[in-house]
C-alpha cells in the first residue's frame, strides 16, 4: 500500500511542477539581484517582453524607493 501511495504522490508532484512553467511576473523578488538575473533568462527569445519586464521592474523599484523615504 505504501508503494502505491508513493507512486501517486510522485505523479501528482510531477504534474504540479510541470504546470509551473511560463514567464515570471514582475514583483519585488523578481526585480532585484539574483531574481532579476534568473527572470530575464526566460525572455531570451522575446526582446519586447524582456524590455516590458525591465520597464515594469524599474517602475516597481521607483515606487518602493518612494515608500521607504
TAGI-V231118 format. One line per field, one symbol per residue. ss: DSSP state (~ for helix, > for strand, _ for the rest). psi: psi as a letter, one per 20 degrees, with the letter a starting at -180 (. if undefined). burial: b if it has 24 or more other C-alpha atoms within 12 Angstrom, else e. A space follows every 50 residues. Layout:
# TAGI-V231118
ss->???
psi->???
burial->???
This chain:
# TAGI-V231118
ss->_~~~~~~~~~~~~~~~~~______________~~~~~~~~~~~___~~~~ ~~~~~~~~~~~~~~~~~~_
psi->hhgggggggggghggghhijarqqqprhhijpchggghhhhikhjnhghg hhggghhggghghhhhhi.
burial->eeeeeeeeeeeeeeeeeeeeeeebbbeeebbeeeebeebbeeeeeeeeeb eebbeebeeeeeeeeeeee
